Amino acid sequence: MPKLKTHSASKKRFSFTKSGNVKYFHSGKSHLLTKKSKRRKRHLRQVAYASTANERALKALMPYA
């Protein structure tokens, strides 16, 4: 069977934890930060985890991760 290609955009945005959860960083933290509150920017810094509904699709995009 041929090798599967990894989705390039996904490998840049998502990573897997040891337990198999999908980890990503929040968007909206790169520009136009003056209008955003301190609390909002602080929360955007935190790591987020993909929902279980989307995990299967993300694992299909990155078969070797």
Chimera marker file (.cmm) of the C-alpha trace (Angstrom):
<marker_set name="trace">
<marker id="1" x="0.000" y="0.000" z="0.000" r="1" g="1" b="0" radius="0.5"/>
<marker id="2" x="1.379" y="3.491" z="-0.835" r="1" g="1" b="0" radius="0.5"/>
<marker id="3" x="2.343" y="6.010" z="1.779" r="1" g="1" b="0" radius="0.5"/>
<marker id="4" x="-0.246" y="8.593" z="2.791" r="1" g="1" b="0" radius="0.5"/>
<marker id="5" x="0.547" y="12.279" z="2.543" r="1" g="1" b="0" radius="0.5"/>
<marker id="6" x="0.337" y="14.433" z="5.651" r="1" g="1" b="0" radius="0.5"/>
<marker id="7" x="-1.801" y="17.551" z="5.300" r="1" g="1" b="0" radius="0.5"/>
<marker id="8" x="0.760" y="20.390" z="5.411" r="1" g="1" b="0" radius="0.5"/>
<marker id="9" x="-1.495" y="23.053" z="6.942" r="1" g="1" b="0" radius="0.5"/>
<marker id="10" x="-2.580" y="20.676" z="9.701" r="1" g="1" b="0" radius="0.5"/>
<marker id="11" x="0.935" y="19.654" z="10.689" r="1" g="1" b="0" radius="0.5"/>
<marker id="12" x="1.792" y="23.347" z="11.216" r="1" g="1" b="0" radius="0.5"/>
<marker id="13" x="-1.263" y="24.046" z="13.372" r="1" g="1" b="0" radius="0.5"/>
<marker id="14" x="-1.932" y="20.914" z="15.409" r="1" g="1" b="0" radius="0.5"/>
<marker id="15" x="0.073" y="18.480" z="17.490" r="1" g="1" b="0" radius="0.5"/>
<marker id="16" x="-0.809" y="15.378" z="19.465" r="1" g="1" b="0" radius="0.5"/>
<marker id="17" x="-0.372" y="14.810" z="23.178" r="1" g="1" b="0" radius="0.5"/>
<marker id="18" x="0.908" y="11.484" z="24.500" r="1" g="1" b="0" radius="0.5"/>
<marker id="19" x="-2.649" y="10.467" z="25.362" r="1" g="1" b="0" radius="0.5"/>
<marker id="20" x="-3.779" y="11.154" z="21.787" r="1" g="1" b="0" radius="0.5"/>
<marker id="21" x="-5.588" y="14.454" z="22.267" r="1" g="1" b="0" radius="0.5"/>
<marker id="22" x="-5.176" y="17.135" z="19.597" r="1" g="1" b="0" radius="0.5"/>
<marker id="23" x="-3.506" y="20.306" z="20.864" r="1" g="1" b="0" radius="0.5"/>
<marker id="24" x="-3.534" y="23.722" z="19.168" r="1" g="1" b="0" radius="0.5"/>
<marker id="25" x="-3.025" y="27.400" z="19.896" r="1" g="1" b="0" radius="0.5"/>
<marker id="26" x="-5.826" y="29.950" z="19.714" r="1" g="1" b="0" radius="0.5"/>
<marker id="27" x="-6.070" y="32.221" z="16.702" r="1" g="1" b="0" radius="0.5"/>
<marker id="28" x="-6.480" y="35.991" z="16.867" r="1" g="1" b="0" radius="0.5"/>
<marker id="29" x="-3.237" y="36.795" z="18.689" r="1" g="1" b="0" radius="0.5"/>
<marker id="30" x="-1.123" y="38.192" z="15.839" r="1" g="1" b="0" radius="0.5"/>
<marker id="31" x="-2.388" y="41.701" z="15.069" r="1" g="1" b="0" radius="0.5"/>
<marker id="32" x="-5.031" y="44.319" z="15.997" r="1" g="1" b="0" radius="0.5"/>
<marker id="33" x="-4.279" y="43.682" z="19.657" r="1" g="1" b="0" radius="0.5"/>
<marker id="34" x="-4.931" y="47.214" z="20.943" r="1" g="1" b="0" radius="0.5"/>
<marker id="35" x="-8.710" y="46.818" z="20.723" r="1" g="1" b="0" radius="0.5"/>
<marker id="36" x="-8.704" y="43.471" z="22.512" r="1" g="1" b="0" radius="0.5"/>
<marker id="37" x="-8.935" y="43.371" z="26.287" r="1" g="1" b="0" radius="0.5"/>
<marker id="38" x="-6.133" y="42.132" z="28.524" r="1" g="1" b="0" radius="0.5"/>
<marker id="39" x="-8.307" y="39.267" z="29.672" r="1" g="1" b="0" radius="0.5"/>
<marker id="40" x="-9.057" y="38.189" z="26.101" r="1" g="1" b="0" radius="0.5"/>
<marker id="41" x="-5.384" y="38.290" z="25.082" r="1" g="1" b="0" radius="0.5"/>
<marker id="42" x="-4.381" y="36.383" z="28.198" r="1" g="1" b="0" radius="0.5"/>
<marker id="43" x="-6.906" y="33.641" z="27.459" r="1" g="1" b="0" radius="0.5"/>
<marker id="44" x="-5.769" y="33.413" z="23.840" r="1" g="1" b="0" radius="0.5"/>
<marker id="45" x="-2.290" y="32.526" z="25.113" r="1" g="1" b="0" radius="0.5"/>
<marker id="46" x="-3.526" y="29.267" z="26.608" r="1" g="1" b="0" radius="0.5"/>
<marker id="47" x="-3.281" y="25.966" z="24.777" r="1" g="1" b="0" radius="0.5"/>
<marker id="48" x="-6.592" y="24.512" z="23.591" r="1" g="1" b="0" radius="0.5"/>
<marker id="49" x="-7.641" y="20.963" z="22.809" r="1" g="1" b="0" radius="0.5"/>
<marker id="50" x="-9.782" y="19.918" z="19.851" r="1" g="1" b="0" radius="0.5"/>
<marker id="51" x="-13.184" y="18.453" z="20.551" r="1" g="1" b="0" radius="0.5"/>
<marker id="52" x="-13.609" y="14.709" z="20.322" r="1" g="1" b="0" radius="0.5"/>
<marker id="53" x="-15.950" y="15.251" z="17.355" r="1" g="1" b="0" radius="0.5"/>
<marker id="54" x="-13.068" y="16.719" z="15.304" r="1" g="1" b="0" radius="0.5"/>
<marker id="55" x="-10.281" y="14.448" z="16.571" r="1" g="1" b="0" radius="0.5"/>
<marker id="56" x="-11.011" y="11.658" z="14.092" r="1" g="1" b="0" radius="0.5"/>
<marker id="57" x="-10.855" y="14.029" z="11.115" r="1" g="1" b="0" radius="0.5"/>
<marker id="58" x="-7.578" y="15.565" z="12.330" r="1" g="1" b="0" radius="0.5"/>
<marker id="59" x="-6.011" y="12.139" z="12.831" r="1" g="1" b="0" radius="0.5"/>
<marker id="60" x="-6.940" y="11.273" z="9.243" r="1" g="1" b="0" radius="0.5"/>
<marker id="61" x="-5.169" y="14.419" z="8.015" r="1" g="1" b="0" radius="0.5"/>
<marker id="62" x="-1.998" y="13.488" z="9.911" r="1" g="1" b="0" radius="0.5"/>
<marker id="63" x="-1.608" y="9.711" z="9.674" r="1" g="1" b="0" radius="0.5"/>
<marker id="64" x="1.996" y="9.559" z="10.978" r="1" g="1" b="0" radius="0.5"/>
<marker id="65" x="1.825" y="12.099" z="13.796" r="1" g="1" b="0" radius="0.5"/>
<link id1="1" id2="2" r="1" g="1" b="0" radius="0.2"/>
<link id1="2" id2="3" r="1" g="1" b="0" radius="0.2"/>
<link id1="3" id2="4" r="1" g="1" b="0" radius="0.2"/>
<link id1="4" id2="5" r="1" g="1" b="0" radius="0.2"/>
<link id1="5" id2="6" r="1" g="1" b="0" radius="0.2"/>
<link id1="6" id2="7" r="1" g="1" b="0" radius="0.2"/>
<link id1="7" id2="8" r="1" g="1" b="0" radius="0.2"/>
<link id1="8" id2="9" r="1" g="1" b="0" radius="0.2"/>
<link id1="9" id2="10" r="1" g="1" b="0" radius="0.2"/>
<link id1="10" id2="11" r="1" g="1" b="0" radius="0.2"/>
<link id1="11" id2="12" r="1" g="1" b="0" radius="0.2"/>
<link id1="12" id2="13" r="1" g="1" b="0" radius="0.2"/>
<link id1="13" id2="14" r="1" g="1" b="0" radius="0.2"/>
<link id1="14" id2="15" r="1" g="1" b="0" radius="0.2"/>
<link id1="15" id2="16" r="1" g="1" b="0" radius="0.2"/>
<link id1="16" id2="17" r="1" g="1" b="0" radius="0.2"/>
<link id1="17" id2="18" r="1" g="1" b="0" radius="0.2"/>
<link id1="18" id2="19" r="1" g="1" b="0" radius="0.2"/>
<link id1="19" id2="20" r="1" g="1" b="0" radius="0.2"/>
<link id1="20" id2="21" r="1" g="1" b="0" radius="0.2"/>
<link id1="21" id2="22" r="1" g="1" b="0" radius="0.2"/>
<link id1="22" id2="23" r="1" g="1" b="0" radius="0.2"/>
<link id1="23" id2="24" r="1" g="1" b="0" radius="0.2"/>
<link id1="24" id2="25" r="1" g="1" b="0" radius="0.2"/>
<link id1="25" id2="26" r="1" g="1" b="0" radius="0.2"/>
<link id1="26" id2="27" r="1" g="1" b="0" radius="0.2"/>
<link id1="27" id2="28" r="1" g="1" b="0" radius="0.2"/>
<link id1="28" id2="29" r="1" g="1" b="0" radius="0.2"/>
<link id1="29" id2="30" r="1" g="1" b="0" radius="0.2"/>
<link id1="30" id2="31" r="1" g="1" b="0" radius="0.2"/>
<link id1="31" id2="32" r="1" g="1" b="0" radius="0.2"/>
<link id1="32" id2="33" r="1" g="1" b="0" radius="0.2"/>
<link id1="33" id2="34" r="1" g="1" b="0" radius="0.2"/>
<link id1="34" id2="35" r="1" g="1" b="0" radius="0.2"/>
<link id1="35" id2="36" r="1" g="1" b="0" radius="0.2"/>
<link id1="36" id2="37" r="1" g="1" b="0" radius="0.2"/>
<link id1="37" id2="38" r="1" g="1" b="0" radius="0.2"/>
<link id1="38" id2="39" r="1" g="1" b="0" radius="0.2"/>
<link id1="39" id2="40" r="1" g="1" b="0" radius="0.2"/>
<link id1="40" id2="41" r="1" g="1" b="0" radius="0.2"/>
<link id1="41" id2="42" r="1" g="1" b="0" radius="0.2"/>
<link id1="42" id2="43" r="1" g="1" b="0" radius="0.2"/>
<link id1="43" id2="44" r="1" g="1" b="0" radius="0.2"/>
<link id1="44" id2="45" r="1" g="1" b="0" radius="0.2"/>
<link id1="45" id2="46" r="1" g="1" b="0" radius="0.2"/>
<link id1="46" id2="47" r="1" g="1" b="0" radius="0.2"/>
<link id1="47" id2="48" r="1" g="1" b="0" radius="0.2"/>
<link id1="48" id2="49" r="1" g="1" b="0" radius="0.2"/>
<link id1="49" id2="50" r="1" g="1" b="0" radius="0.2"/>
<link id1="50" id2="51" r="1" g="1" b="0" radius="0.2"/>
<link id1="51" id2="52" r="1" g="1" b="0" radius="0.2"/>
<link id1="52" id2="53" r="1" g="1" b="0" radius="0.2"/>
<link id1="53" id2="54" r="1" g="1" b="0" radius="0.2"/>
<link id1="54" id2="55" r="1" g="1" b="0" radius="0.2"/>
<link id1="55" id2="56" r="1" g="1" b="0" radius="0.2"/>
<link id1="56" id2="57" r="1" g="1" b="0" radius="0.2"/>
<link id1="57" id2="58" r="1" g="1" b="0" radius="0.2"/>
<link id1="58" id2="59" r="1" g="1" b="0" radius="0.2"/>
<link id1="59" id2="60" r="1" g="1" b="0" radius="0.2"/>
<link id1="60" id2="61" r="1" g="1" b="0" radius="0.2"/>
<link id1="61" id2="62" r="1" g="1" b="0" radius="0.2"/>
<link id1="62" id2="63" r="1" g="1" b="0" radius="0.2"/>
<link id1="63" id2="64" r="1" g="1" b="0" radius="0.2"/>
<link id1="64" id2="65" r="1" g="1" b="0" radius="0.2"/>
</marker_set>
